[in-house]
Amino acid sequence: MQTTTRLRKLTGTAMLGAVAAVLMFIDFSVPIMPSFIKMDVSELPALIAAFAYGPLGGVVVCLIKNLLNLLRTSTAGVGELCNFMLGVCFVLPAGLIYRHKKSRVTAAVGALVGAACMAVLSVPVNYFITYPVYANFMPLEAIIGMYQAIFPGVDGLLQCLVVFNLPFTFVKGLIDAALTFAVYKPLSPILHGRH
């Protein structure tokens, strides 16, 4: 029985990782953000995995989707590294809080805490890792200029990240959480082999 449960978790995690990789392909621009920043819901399967299989399941889904997306990367792997780091910041706290006491309330609290962690940590991750690498392909002044074209009041990369990326990342986490709440209950019996 334990082997069957372990196998179900393994196959479920792999399946959710593949779905997350596909969802990472489906991205779109957001009007209030520079055109190079895209919205996707690829953390949705990772959050589902964190709730269904535990925090480690969510982390593994984040890893699978980014490893698969390395095959088509245009960021020399830096985008995938940062996406993985931020995905872990989202699903790990959410999964840990939910595992403590499994209820809709703890799932909501966990998702909210995870979204907040992801948003706050997006600032240093982008400031110290993402944008220094991107500056090799596009001058930093040009990147900041794209932010200033939307809101001229921002001055410097750090301010751009706090004004734009932090709230964007938080809202992205909330959207993933809302979608998870919409689909988790119908998927749960399948994920746990109770259909």
C-alpha positions as CSV (number, residue, x, y, z in Angstrom):
1,M,0.0,0.0,0.0
2,Q,2.8,2.4,0.9
3,T,4.6,1.6,-2.4
4,T,1.4,2.4,-4.3
5,T,1.0,5.7,-2.5
6,R,4.6,6.6,-3.2
7,L,4.2,5.7,-6.8
8,R,1.0,7.8,-7.1
9,K,2.8,10.8,-5.6
10,L,5.8,10.3,-7.9
11,T,3.6,10.1,-11.1
12,G,1.3,12.9,-9.9
13,T,4.3,15.2,-9.2
14,A,5.8,14.4,-12.7
15,M,2.4,15.0,-14.4
16,L,2.0,18.3,-12.5
17,G,5.5,19.3,-13.5
18,A,4.8,18.7,-17.1
19,V,1.6,20.7,-16.9
20,A,3.5,23.5,-15.2
21,A,6.1,23.5,-18.0
22,V,3.3,23.8,-20.6
23,L,1.7,26.6,-18.7
24,M,5.0,28.4,-18.6
25,F,4.9,28.5,-22.4
26,I,1.5,30.2,-22.3
27,D,2.4,33.7,-21.1
28,F,1.2,37.2,-22.0
29,S,2.2,40.8,-21.5
30,V,0.4,42.9,-18.9
31,P,-0.4,46.5,-19.9
32,I,1.0,48.1,-16.7
33,M,4.3,46.3,-16.9
34,P,7.3,46.6,-19.4
35,S,6.8,44.3,-22.4
36,F,9.6,41.9,-21.3
37,I,7.7,41.0,-18.1
38,K,5.2,38.2,-18.8
39,M,2.3,36.8,-16.8
40,D,1.8,33.0,-16.6
41,V,0.1,30.7,-14.2
42,S,2.8,28.0,-14.1
43,E,2.9,28.0,-10.3
44,L,-0.7,26.7,-10.2
45,P,0.4,23.0,-10.6
46,A,3.2,23.5,-8.1
47,L,0.8,24.9,-5.5
48,I,-1.6,22.0,-6.2
49,A,1.3,19.6,-5.6
50,A,2.3,21.4,-2.4
51,F,-1.2,20.9,-1.0
52,A,-1.7,17.3,-2.4
53,Y,1.8,15.8,-1.8
54,G,3.4,18.2,0.7
55,P,5.8,21.1,0.3
56,L,8.5,19.0,-1.3
57,G,6.1,18.0,-4.0
58,G,5.6,21.7,-4.9
59,V,9.3,22.3,-5.0
60,V,9.9,19.3,-7.3
61,V,7.2,20.6,-9.7
62,C,8.9,24.0,-9.8
63,L,12.2,22.2,-10.6
64,I,10.7,20.0,-13.3
65,K,9.0,22.9,-15.1
66,N,12.2,25.0,-15.1
67,L,14.4,22.1,-16.2
68,L,12.0,21.5,-19.1
69,N,12.0,25.2,-20.0
70,L,15.8,25.2,-20.2
71,L,15.3,23.5,-23.5
72,R,13.9,26.8,-25.0
73,T,15.5,29.4,-22.7
74,S,16.4,32.8,-24.1
75,T,17.9,33.9,-20.7
76,A,20.9,31.6,-20.5
77,G,19.1,29.8,-17.7
78,V,19.0,32.8,-15.4
79,G,15.3,33.3,-16.0
80,E,14.7,29.7,-15.1
81,L,16.9,29.9,-12.0
82,C,15.1,32.9,-10.7
83,N,11.7,31.5,-11.6
84,F,12.6,28.3,-9.6
85,M,13.8,30.4,-6.6
86,L,10.6,32.5,-6.5
87,G,8.4,29.5,-7.1
88,V,9.9,27.8,-4.1
89,C,9.4,30.9,-2.1
90,F,5.7,30.6,-3.0
91,V,4.9,26.9,-2.6
92,L,7.2,26.0,0.3
93,P,5.6,28.2,2.9
94,A,2.1,27.5,1.5
95,G,2.7,23.7,1.7
96,L,4.3,23.9,5.2
97,I,1.4,25.9,6.6
98,Y,-1.2,23.6,5.0
99,R,0.6,20.5,6.2
100,H,0.4,21.7,9.8
101,K,-3.4,21.6,9.7
102,K,-5.3,20.7,6.5
103,S,-8.2,23.1,6.1
104,R,-9.4,25.7,3.6
105,V,-8.4,28.4,6.1
106,T,-4.8,27.2,6.4
107,A,-4.6,26.7,2.6
108,A,-5.7,30.3,2.1
109,V,-3.3,31.6,4.8
110,G,-0.5,29.4,3.3
111,A,-1.1,30.7,-0.2
112,L,-1.3,34.3,1.1
113,V,2.0,33.9,3.0
114,G,3.6,32.2,0.0
115,A,2.5,35.0,-2.3
116,A,3.9,37.6,0.1
117,C,7.2,35.8,0.4
118,M,7.5,35.4,-3.3
119,A,6.7,39.1,-3.9
120,V,9.2,40.4,-1.2
121,L,12.0,38.1,-2.3
122,S,11.4,39.0,-6.0
123,V,13.1,42.3,-5.3
124,P,16.5,41.0,-4.2
125,V,16.4,38.1,-6.6
126,N,15.8,40.4,-9.6
127,Y,18.1,43.1,-8.3
128,F,21.1,40.8,-7.6
129,I,20.6,38.0,-10.1
130,T,18.2,38.6,-13.0
131,Y,18.9,42.2,-14.0
132,P,22.7,42.2,-13.7
133,V,22.6,39.3,-16.2
134,Y,20.0,41.0,-18.5
135,A,22.2,44.1,-18.4
136,N,24.7,42.1,-20.6
137,F,22.0,42.0,-23.3
138,M,20.4,45.4,-22.8
139,P,21.8,48.4,-21.1
140,L,20.3,48.9,-17.6
141,E,19.4,52.5,-18.5
142,A,17.2,51.1,-21.3
143,I,15.5,48.6,-18.9
144,I,14.8,51.4,-16.3
145,G,13.6,53.6,-19.2
146,M,10.9,51.0,-20.0
147,Y,9.7,51.3,-16.5
148,Q,9.8,55.1,-16.6
149,A,7.8,55.1,-19.8
150,I,4.9,53.7,-17.7
151,F,5.6,55.7,-14.5
152,P,8.2,58.5,-14.9
153,G,8.4,58.9,-11.1
154,V,10.6,55.8,-10.7
155,D,14.3,56.4,-10.4
156,G,16.8,53.5,-10.4
157,L,16.4,49.8,-10.6
158,L,15.6,49.1,-7.0
159,Q,12.7,51.6,-7.1
160,C,11.4,50.0,-10.3
161,L,11.4,46.6,-8.7
162,V,9.6,47.8,-5.6
163,V,7.0,49.9,-7.5
164,F,6.3,47.4,-10.3
165,N,7.7,43.9,-9.7
166,L,6.8,43.4,-6.1
167,P,3.0,44.1,-6.5
168,F,3.0,42.3,-9.8
169,T,4.5,39.2,-8.3
170,F,2.1,39.3,-5.3
171,V,-0.9,39.6,-7.6
172,K,0.5,36.7,-9.7
173,G,0.7,34.6,-6.6
174,L,-2.9,35.5,-5.7
175,I,-4.1,34.5,-9.1
176,D,-2.4,31.2,-8.9
177,A,-3.9,30.7,-5.4
178,A,-7.4,31.6,-6.6
179,L,-7.1,29.2,-9.5
180,T,-5.9,26.5,-7.1
181,F,-8.9,27.0,-4.9
182,A,-11.2,26.7,-8.0
183,V,-9.7,23.4,-9.2
184,Y,-8.2,21.6,-6.2
185,K,-11.4,20.0,-4.8
186,P,-12.4,18.3,-8.1
187,L,-8.8,17.2,-8.7
188,S,-8.1,16.0,-5.2
189,P,-9.7,12.5,-5.6
190,I,-7.7,11.9,-8.7
191,L,-4.4,13.1,-7.2
192,H,-5.0,10.9,-4.1
193,G,-6.3,7.9,-6.1
194,R,-9.9,8.1,-4.7
195,H,-11.8,8.5,-8.0
